[in-house]
Amino acid sequence: MANLIFAGPIGPFDAPDVAAIRQERSEIAGTATYRDGSLAGAFGEPGSAVTIGLEHLPERFVAGLIAAEDKRFWDHPGVDPFATARAAWSWLKGGRLVGASTITQQTVKNTLAGAEDRRDRDAWAKIREAVMAYQLESRLSKDEILNAYVNSIYFGRGVTGAAGAARAWFGRGWNDIDLGEQAFLAGVINAPSVLDPTDPDHASRARQRRDYVVEALEATGSVSPVEVAEARREDLIVVPAGSRGPRQAAAWAALAARSAVRREPAARAQLGRLGLEGVVRTTIDPAMQALAETVLRDRLDKLGKPVPAGRLERFDGQADEGDWIAARRLLPGPATDWTRAIVIGTGTTTTVAVEGAGERQIMGDLAFAPGDVVAVSSVDADEDEVRLVPVPDIQGAVVVMDIGSGDVLAYVGGYDATMTRFDRARALRQPGSAVKPFLYVAALDQGMAYDQLVLDVPVTVPTEGGGSWTPSNYGGGLGVGAVPLFAALEESSNFVAARLGFELGVDRFADIAEAAGAYTADAPIVRVPSAVLGSSETSLVNLVAGFASLAAGGVAVKPRVILEVRDGAGEVVWRPSLSNSRSFASYRSVALVQSMLAGVTERGTARKAFKNVSVPVVGKTGTSQDYRDAWFVGFTPEIAVGVWIGRDNGEAIGAGRTGGNTAAPVAAALFQRLADEGLTRSEYPGWPPELLEDRAAVSRAPSAPVGPLSSGAPMRLDGAGLDALVRDRGQEREASGPDIEAGLGSWRSNNDLLERRPGSGNEGGLRFRSPW
C-alpha cells in the first residue's frame, strides 16, 4: 500500500513506512561452532541480517544509549525542541548544522530516509527528517522505535546493528561484558572511526567517551557511584580487529548454521527462547572449510577482474555521513583486514576516501568512477597509498558433503563473506548437464542396457500446445551418429539426453532427481522437455546431496548442517531427528552410472581437470545456456564436492567457459588438497568403478546419420519420424564375430553386476537394442 502524503509549507512528505520499521525480527541470534566445538562465528556478525530484540540486550547498555544520544527520548514527540533550537541558532550564526537529531530522527535516517536525504544534510533535509520522525512517533511505540534504532546504528568494525557489536569489539557476547564495556558500546556509535582504543591516537578519546556514558548513567540513577568509579578504573581493552579467528571461515559457517536453523522450526524456537545464549554446533570441519575457501578464491582471482561493490547515486565528490551509510549497505563488512572506501577521483592514480582515515591513493588506472564503493587494505597512518582488495566480478560456491551421514563438511557461499550477504551455495541456478546422471539412472531402471546404441544426432522434440524444442550440442556440432549409452553421458550429448527424455517421459527423470535430493519441495523441477538438460533451477547444496545419493548406491542422502543446539549452560536443547533413508533407484542402475561418471573424469568432459589428480574421483560437469553457469559435482566413497562458478547478475562468464574447464579445476584441486593434508583418503578398495569401455576401441559405425537423417536436418520425434527411423534401421541390430567382439566385448561394469548376453548366432555376440 502506498504511503500517505503529508503536505506543508515546505512541500510534500511521505509518511513513514511503518512496515519497514516493524519488520519481522529474526529470533535466531546466537553462536555457531565447528563440529569440533571451536568457535566459528556469532549470528548477527557482519554479513548476516540478523536483528536482536531489546529483551536480549543488557538494560544498562540500552539506558546508556539513551543517556548519551537522546536524554529526553521518553518524553519528546520525535523531535527535541530544545536541541533543535540550539542547533538552529548555531547554524544561523554561520556554523554547521549538527546535533539535534533524536533517536527517532536517527531511526528515520537509518531505515526510512531516501538516498537523497541520506546524502543531503542541509537544513531542508533535517526538516524532512523531523517531519517523518514526528509522524513515526504517532504510529509506533517508543519500544518499537528503540528496537529499530539498535538494529540500524553503526558500531564500527563493519557492524551494523547491536547483535554482533559486543563480539566485534570484545570477542564475547552481550551477557559476558561488564558495565564499562557496555558503556563503551553505547558511546562508540558517536564516531566509531576515532574511538578505537587500539589506535594510540584515539585511545584517550575512547576512554573519555566511555566515562561520559558511565557518568550519564549515574545521573539517571541507573548505576551507583561505586560502580561508576570501578568502571572508570578499568582499562579499556578490546580485541584487535580481525582477531576473531579465520575471517571468512567464521562468516560462512555462521551463515550456513543460520540458514539451516531457519529450516528447522523446533531449532528456531529454541534459539528464539535462548536469545544470545544459544550455541549451534555445526557439522562443518574447520580445516576443510579453510581449504575450500582458499581453493575457490585462488580460482576466482584468475577468472575475474576487480569491480566495485556498487556505486552511489548522484555522488557529489565529497564523502559525507549519508554516503557512508549507503556504502555500508553496499559493502557490509565486517572489514577486519580491509577498509571501506569511496572513489572520489580517477586518472593515473585513483583517489579514495577511506572510512575513518581520510584520502588515500591507489596506484594504476583501475577503470573506477567517482562514487564507486571499494575495499582497500587496512590503512597505515604513515602511508599515503593503499592497496585495492578485489571484489571479483565472477563469483563461486563450494560445498563438501559426507557420503555416509550427509554432514556438510565445508560451505562456501562466495569469494568473501565479509563483502556480501548473498549465499550462492543456496541460490537457485540452472545446473545444465550436471543433472544428466539422474536421467541415465531412470533409463537404466527402465531396462535400457549401458552398452545400448543410441543416436547422437540432431533432434526436435514436440512440446505441449503443438510446439517443438530443438536442442543443440556444445559447440554446435551435429553429433557423431550411433554411440553406446555410457559414451553419451561421458561426452554429455544433449541430443541423446533429449531423446531419452522424450522416450522415458520427463516425469521419470524428475521423480528420480527429486527423490535423490537434487531438487526439493521448495524448488521442484519444472517438468518440461528441456529439464533433462538442466533448465530447471536448483541449488548447489541440493545438487551435491543428489550426487551423494548416487555415491551411496541409490539411497537418498539428506544434507545436515546442525549437530545440536545448546543453551548457555551447555545443555543440549535440540538435535535433528534421524530420517529414514529411502532407495530411489536400483543399486545396479546407480552402480552403472557411477562407472559412466568415472568415464567423465577419465576421458570425458572433465578429463583435463583431473588428469594429474591422484585421488580417484567420478563426477559430472554442467554448463547452462549462454555460459551463465559452470558446474562440477563429483565424489569418492567418502565425500561429495560441488562447485558453481558464475555471476550474481546471471550474465555470461565468458564464451567457452564450461563446467569442465572452469568449475572442475576447483573441485580437482580441492580433492587433491584434502587428501594431501590427510583430511580424506586418497585410495579406496574397489574404487574407482571400472570404465565401461576404452574409448579408442568403441565402434561408432555407422558414423553418419542414415535414412531420414541423411540430410543433416533435425529428426522430429513424432510418429512419422519414429516410423521412418524404425524402417531404415530396424528396432534391433545384431553385432557378432571376432572384430566386434574385440571392439565391444571388453565392456565391463562395476562389481561384476553385468553379464555378457549371448548373441543370436555366435557365442559371445552382443545385442544392441535401440529404443528408437
Solvent accessible surface area in square Angstrom, and as a share of the most:
residue,aa,sasa,rsa
1,M,235,1.05
2,A,92,0.71
3,N,62,0.32
4,L,115,0.57
5,I,107,0.54
6,F,68,0.28
7,A,95,0.74
8,G,36,0.34
9,P,142,0.89
10,I,74,0.37
11,G,24,0.23
12,P,101,0.63
13,F,15,0.06
14,D,75,0.39
15,A,1,0.01
16,P,1,0.01
17,D,56,0.29
18,V,17,0.10
19,A,76,0.59
20,A,41,0.32
21,I,11,0.05
22,R,134,0.49
23,Q,100,0.44
24,E,154,0.69
25,R,68,0.25
26,S,14,0.09
27,E,56,0.25
28,I,0,0.00
29,A,4,0.03
30,G,2,0.02
31,T,15,0.09
32,A,0,0.00
33,T,14,0.08
34,Y,5,0.02
35,R,71,0.26
36,D,96,0.50
37,G,45,0.43
38,S,50,0.32
39,L,83,0.41
40,A,2,0.01
41,G,3,0.02
42,A,8,0.07
43,F,2,0.01
44,G,7,0.07
45,E,20,0.09
46,P,11,0.07
47,G,9,0.08
48,S,20,0.13
49,A,66,0.51
50,V,12,0.07
51,T,22,0.13
52,I,3,0.01
53,G,0,0.00
54,L,36,0.18
55,E,116,0.52
56,H,38,0.17
57,L,11,0.05
58,P,23,0.15
59,E,152,0.68
60,R,83,0.30
61,F,1,0.00
62,V,19,0.11
63,A,32,0.25
64,G,1,0.01
65,L,0,0.00
66,I,16,0.08
67,A,4,0.03
68,A,16,0.13
69,E,38,0.17
70,D,8,0.04
71,K,130,0.55
72,R,90,0.33
73,F,0,0.00
74,W,130,0.46
75,D,122,0.63
76,H,11,0.05
77,P,70,0.44
78,G,0,0.00
79,V,29,0.17
80,D,8,0.04
81,P,80,0.51
82,F,131,0.55
83,A,15,0.12
84,T,53,0.31
85,A,61,0.47
86,R,151,0.55
87,A,10,0.08
88,A,37,0.29
89,W,157,0.55
90,S,43,0.27
91,W,115,0.40
92,L,129,0.64
93,K,137,0.58
94,G,68,0.66
95,G,35,0.34
96,R,189,0.69
97,L,37,0.19
98,V,81,0.47
99,G,51,0.49
100,A,24,0.19
101,S,27,0.17
102,T,3,0.01
103,I,0,0.00
104,T,0,0.00
105,Q,8,0.03
106,Q,29,0.13
107,T,0,0.00
108,V,0,0.00
109,K,21,0.09
110,N,16,0.08
111,T,41,0.24
112,L,30,0.15
113,A,5,0.04
114,G,42,0.40
115,A,29,0.23
116,E,88,0.40
117,D,21,0.11
118,R,28,0.10
119,R,30,0.11
120,D,47,0.24
121,R,49,0.18
122,D,63,0.33
123,A,14,0.11
124,W,143,0.50
125,A,0,0.00
126,K,36,0.15
127,I,62,0.31
128,R,65,0.24
129,E,8,0.03
130,A,23,0.17
131,V,43,0.25
132,M,21,0.09
133,A,0,0.00
134,Y,121,0.46
135,Q,33,0.15
136,L,0,0.00
137,E,30,0.13
138,S,86,0.55
139,R,104,0.38
140,L,11,0.05
141,S,57,0.37
142,K,39,0.17
143,D,82,0.42
144,E,59,0.26
145,I,0,0.00
146,L,2,0.01
147,N,21,0.11
148,A,11,0.09
149,Y,0,0.00
150,V,0,0.00
151,N,25,0.13
152,S,19,0.12
153,I,6,0.03
154,Y,31,0.12
155,F,0,0.00
156,G,3,0.02
157,R,30,0.11
158,G,2,0.02
159,V,1,0.00
160,T,59,0.34
161,G,5,0.05
162,A,0,0.00
163,A,9,0.07
164,G,0,0.00
165,A,0,0.00
166,A,1,0.01
167,R,34,0.12
168,A,1,0.01
169,W,3,0.01
170,F,5,0.02
171,G,27,0.25
172,R,90,0.33
173,G,16,0.15
174,W,2,0.01
175,N,89,0.45
176,D,95,0.49
177,I,10,0.05
178,D,61,0.32
179,L,17,0.08
180,G,2,0.02
181,E,25,0.11
182,Q,17,0.08
183,A,1,0.01
184,F,1,0.00
185,L,0,0.00
186,A,0,0.00
187,G,0,0.00
188,V,0,0.00
189,I,23,0.12
190,N,87,0.45
191,A,24,0.18
192,P,23,0.14
193,S,51,0.33
194,V,37,0.21
195,L,3,0.02
196,D,29,0.15
197,P,19,0.12
198,T,69,0.40
199,D,47,0.24
200,P,120,0.76
201,D,117,0.60
202,H,38,0.17
203,A,18,0.14
204,S,55,0.36
205,R,126,0.46
206,A,0,0.00
207,R,103,0.38
208,Q,119,0.53
209,R,41,0.15
210,R,4,0.02
211,D,21,0.11
212,Y,90,0.34
213,V,0,0.00
214,V,0,0.00
215,E,68,0.31
216,A,11,0.08
217,L,1,0.00
218,E,61,0.28
219,A,91,0.71
220,T,89,0.52
221,G,65,0.62
222,S,47,0.30
223,V,11,0.06
224,S,45,0.29
225,P,91,0.57
226,V,113,0.65
227,E,61,0.27
228,V,10,0.06
229,A,43,0.33
230,E,90,0.40
231,A,4,0.03
232,R,118,0.43
233,R,177,0.65
234,E,61,0.27
235,D,114,0.59
236,L,19,0.10
237,I,129,0.66
238,V,13,0.08
239,V,38,0.22
240,P,83,0.52
241,A,52,0.41
242,G,33,0.31
243,S,59,0.38
244,R,43,0.16
245,G,39,0.38
246,P,81,0.51
247,R,56,0.21
248,Q,10,0.04
249,A,2,0.02
250,A,10,0.08
251,A,19,0.15
252,W,1,0.00
253,A,0,0.00
254,A,9,0.07
255,L,16,0.08
256,A,1,0.01
257,A,0,0.00
258,R,19,0.07
259,S,15,0.10
260,A,11,0.09
261,V,0,0.00
262,R,111,0.41
263,R,126,0.46
264,E,55,0.25
265,P,107,0.67
266,A,54,0.42
267,A,0,0.00
268,R,72,0.26
269,A,69,0.53
270,Q,48,0.21
271,L,0,0.00
272,G,21,0.20
273,R,149,0.54
274,L,25,0.12
275,G,3,0.02
276,L,30,0.15
277,E,64,0.29
278,G,0,0.00
279,V,43,0.25
280,V,0,0.00
281,R,80,0.29
282,T,0,0.00
283,T,0,0.00
284,I,0,0.00
285,D,31,0.16
286,P,40,0.25
287,A,46,0.36
288,M,14,0.06
289,Q,0,0.00
290,A,44,0.34
291,L,17,0.09
292,A,0,0.00
293,E,13,0.06
294,T,59,0.34
295,V,9,0.05
296,L,0,0.00
297,R,53,0.19
298,D,73,0.38
299,R,56,0.21
300,L,0,0.00
301,D,76,0.40
302,K,156,0.66
303,L,21,0.11
304,G,21,0.20
305,K,130,0.55
306,P,63,0.40
307,V,43,0.25
308,P,37,0.24
309,A,31,0.24
310,G,20,0.19
311,R,140,0.51
312,L,9,0.04
313,E,111,0.50
314,R,171,0.62
315,F,33,0.14
316,D,112,0.58
317,G,23,0.22
318,Q,134,0.60
319,A,31,0.24
320,D,47,0.24
321,E,89,0.40
322,G,1,0.01
323,D,2,0.01
324,W,31,0.11
325,I,19,0.10
326,A,12,0.10
327,A,0,0.00
328,R,45,0.16
329,R,113,0.41
330,L,66,0.33
331,L,0,0.00
332,P,9,0.06
333,G,0,0.00
334,P,11,0.07
335,A,19,0.15
336,T,17,0.10
337,D,75,0.39
338,W,3,0.01
339,T,26,0.15
340,R,2,0.01
341,A,0,0.00
342,I,0,0.00
343,V,0,0.00
344,I,36,0.18
345,G,21,0.20
346,T,69,0.40
347,G,40,0.39
348,T,122,0.71
349,T,40,0.23
350,T,1,0.01
351,T,25,0.15
352,V,0,0.00
353,A,12,0.09
354,V,3,0.02
355,E,28,0.13
356,G,42,0.40
357,A,31,0.24
358,G,43,0.42
359,E,111,0.50
360,R,33,0.12
361,Q,57,0.25
362,I,6,0.03
363,M,110,0.49
364,G,32,0.31
365,D,117,0.60
366,L,51,0.25
367,A,96,0.74
368,F,17,0.07
369,A,29,0.22
370,P,67,0.42
371,G,0,0.00
372,D,1,0.00
373,V,0,0.00
374,V,3,0.02
375,A,0,0.00
376,V,0,0.00
377,S,19,0.12
378,S,69,0.45
379,V,43,0.25
380,D,76,0.39
381,A,85,0.66
382,D,129,0.67
383,E,90,0.40
384,D,109,0.56
385,E,90,0.41
386,V,16,0.09
387,R,150,0.55
388,L,25,0.12
389,V,17,0.10
390,P,41,0.26
391,V,22,0.13
392,P,9,0.06
393,D,29,0.15
394,I,2,0.01
395,Q,14,0.06
396,G,0,0.00
397,A,0,0.00
398,V,0,0.00
399,V,0,0.00
400,V,0,0.00
401,M,0,0.00
402,D,36,0.19
403,I,12,0.06
404,G,77,0.74
405,S,52,0.34
406,G,0,0.00
407,D,5,0.03
408,V,0,0.00
409,L,17,0.08
410,A,0,0.00
411,Y,1,0.00
412,V,1,0.00
413,G,0,0.00
414,G,0,0.00
415,Y,6,0.02
416,D,2,0.01
417,A,4,0.03
418,T,0,0.00
419,M,12,0.05
420,T,22,0.13
421,R,108,0.40
422,F,83,0.35
423,D,21,0.11
424,R,8,0.03
425,A,0,0.00
426,R,52,0.19
427,A,17,0.13
428,L,80,0.40
429,R,30,0.11
430,Q,45,0.20
431,P,0,0.00
432,G,3,0.03
433,S,16,0.10
434,A,0,0.00
435,V,0,0.00
436,K,1,0.00
437,P,0,0.00
438,F,0,0.00
439,L,0,0.00
440,Y,0,0.00
441,V,0,0.00
442,A,3,0.02
443,A,0,0.00
444,L,6,0.03
445,D,56,0.29
446,Q,89,0.40
447,G,65,0.62
448,M,17,0.08
449,A,17,0.13
450,Y,16,0.06
451,D,7,0.04
452,Q,10,0.04
453,L,23,0.11
454,V,1,0.01
455,L,8,0.04
456,D,12,0.06
457,V,1,0.01
458,P,13,0.08
459,V,0,0.00
460,T,9,0.05
461,V,3,0.02
462,P,47,0.29
463,T,42,0.24
464,E,174,0.78
465,G,88,0.84
466,G,78,0.75
467,G,33,0.32
468,S,59,0.38
469,W,53,0.18
470,T,72,0.42
471,P,11,0.07
472,S,73,0.47
473,N,22,0.11
474,Y,147,0.56
475,G,73,0.71
476,G,55,0.53
477,G,38,0.37
478,L,113,0.56
479,G,32,0.31
480,V,67,0.38
481,G,2,0.02
482,A,2,0.02
483,V,4,0.02
484,P,0,0.00
485,L,0,0.00
486,F,0,0.00
487,A,2,0.02
488,A,3,0.02
489,L,0,0.00
490,E,0,0.00
491,E,74,0.33
492,S,22,0.14
493,S,6,0.04
494,N,26,0.13
495,F,5,0.02
496,V,0,0.00
497,A,0,0.00
498,A,2,0.01
499,R,0,0.00
500,L,0,0.00
501,G,4,0.03
502,F,70,0.29
503,E,79,0.35
504,L,23,0.11
505,G,28,0.27
506,V,24,0.14
507,D,80,0.42
508,R,112,0.41
509,F,0,0.00
510,A,0,0.00
511,D,75,0.39
512,I,20,0.10
513,A,0,0.00
514,E,45,0.20
515,A,30,0.23
516,A,0,0.00
517,G,17,0.17
518,A,0,0.00
519,Y,2,0.01
520,T,48,0.28
521,A,100,0.78
522,D,128,0.67
523,A,12,0.09
524,P,72,0.46
525,I,10,0.05
526,V,95,0.55
527,R,98,0.36
528,V,61,0.35
529,P,35,0.22
530,S,28,0.18
531,A,0,0.00
532,V,1,0.00
533,L,29,0.14
534,G,1,0.01
535,S,38,0.24
536,S,5,0.03
537,E,81,0.36
538,T,0,0.00
539,S,4,0.03
540,L,1,0.01
541,V,1,0.00
542,N,16,0.08
543,L,0,0.00
544,V,0,0.00
545,A,1,0.00
546,G,0,0.00
547,F,0,0.00
548,A,0,0.00
549,S,0,0.00
550,L,1,0.00
551,A,17,0.13
552,A,38,0.29
553,G,9,0.09
554,G,0,0.00
555,V,55,0.32
556,A,13,0.10
557,V,16,0.09
558,K,131,0.56
559,P,41,0.26
560,R,67,0.24
561,V,8,0.04
562,I,6,0.03
563,L,25,0.13
564,E,5,0.02
565,V,0,0.00
566,R,82,0.30
567,D,29,0.15
568,G,52,0.50
569,A,90,0.70
570,G,32,0.31
571,E,112,0.50
572,V,51,0.29
573,V,39,0.23
574,W,34,0.12
575,R,143,0.52
576,P,29,0.18
577,S,107,0.69
578,L,157,0.78
579,S,70,0.45
580,N,143,0.73
581,S,82,0.53
582,R,132,0.48
583,S,81,0.52
584,F,22,0.09
585,A,13,0.10
586,S,52,0.33
587,Y,117,0.45
588,R,103,0.38
589,S,2,0.01
590,V,0,0.00
591,A,1,0.00
592,L,1,0.00
593,V,0,0.00
594,Q,11,0.05
595,S,0,0.00
596,M,0,0.00
597,L,0,0.00
598,A,6,0.04
599,G,0,0.00
600,V,0,0.00
601,T,13,0.07
602,E,109,0.49
603,R,31,0.11
604,G,0,0.00
605,T,46,0.27
606,A,0,0.00
607,R,105,0.38
608,K,169,0.72
609,A,20,0.16
610,F,17,0.07
611,K,162,0.69
612,N,136,0.70
613,V,30,0.17
614,S,80,0.51
615,V,7,0.04
616,P,25,0.16
617,V,9,0.05
618,V,0,0.00
619,G,0,0.00
620,K,0,0.00
621,T,7,0.04
622,G,2,0.02
623,T,41,0.24
624,S,7,0.05
625,Q,131,0.58
626,D,87,0.45
627,Y,57,0.22
628,R,66,0.24
629,D,3,0.02
630,A,0,0.00
631,W,2,0.01
632,F,0,0.00
633,V,0,0.00
634,G,0,0.00
635,F,0,0.00
636,T,1,0.00
637,P,57,0.36
638,E,51,0.23
639,I,3,0.01
640,A,0,0.00
641,V,0,0.00
642,G,0,0.00
643,V,0,0.00
644,W,4,0.02
645,I,0,0.00
646,G,0,0.00
647,R,48,0.18
648,D,69,0.36
649,N,103,0.53
650,G,22,0.22
651,E,104,0.47
652,A,45,0.35
653,I,2,0.01
654,G,27,0.26
655,A,97,0.76
656,G,29,0.28
657,R,73,0.27
658,T,19,0.11
659,G,0,0.00
660,G,12,0.12
661,N,75,0.39
662,T,1,0.01
663,A,0,0.00
664,A,0,0.00
665,P,35,0.22
666,V,1,0.01
667,A,0,0.00
668,A,4,0.03
669,A,42,0.33
670,L,0,0.00
671,F,3,0.01
672,Q,41,0.18
673,R,87,0.32
674,L,1,0.00
675,A,16,0.12
676,D,96,0.50
677,E,103,0.46
678,G,62,0.59
679,L,54,0.27
680,T,16,0.09
681,R,129,0.47
682,S,48,0.31
683,E,138,0.62
684,Y,18,0.07
685,P,123,0.77
686,G,71,0.68
687,W,35,0.12
688,P,68,0.43
689,P,4,0.03
690,E,83,0.37
691,L,43,0.22
692,L,0,0.00
693,E,1,0.00
694,D,86,0.45
695,R,48,0.17
696,A,100,0.77
697,A,41,0.31
698,V,16,0.09
699,S,43,0.28
700,R,67,0.24
701,A,63,0.49
702,P,36,0.23
703,S,82,0.53
704,A,56,0.44
705,P,41,0.26
706,V,52,0.30
707,G,33,0.32
708,P,56,0.35
709,L,4,0.02
710,S,86,0.55
711,S,93,0.60
712,G,29,0.28
713,A,54,0.42
714,P,58,0.37
715,M,9,0.04
716,R,113,0.41
717,L,0,0.00
718,D,51,0.26
719,G,50,0.48
720,A,80,0.62
721,G,12,0.11
722,L,43,0.21
723,D,81,0.42
724,A,16,0.12
725,L,3,0.02
726,V,50,0.29
727,R,176,0.64
728,D,76,0.39
729,R,44,0.16
730,G,29,0.28
731,Q,118,0.53
732,E,87,0.39
733,R,94,0.34
734,E,90,0.41
735,A,19,0.14
736,S,48,0.31
737,G,21,0.20
738,P,114,0.72
739,D,122,0.63
740,I,52,0.26
741,E,61,0.27
742,A,80,0.62
743,G,14,0.13
744,L,9,0.04
745,G,8,0.08
746,S,46,0.30
747,W,19,0.07
748,R,114,0.42
749,S,5,0.03
750,N,13,0.07
751,N,86,0.44
752,D,124,0.64
753,L,59,0.29
754,L,35,0.17
755,E,153,0.68
756,R,124,0.45
757,R,73,0.27
758,P,96,0.61
759,G,20,0.19
760,S,84,0.54
761,G,68,0.65
762,N,80,0.41
763,E,164,0.73
764,G,19,0.19
765,G,4,0.03
766,L,11,0.05
767,R,56,0.20
768,F,9,0.04
769,R,107,0.39
770,S,33,0.21
771,P,37,0.23
772,W,8,0.03
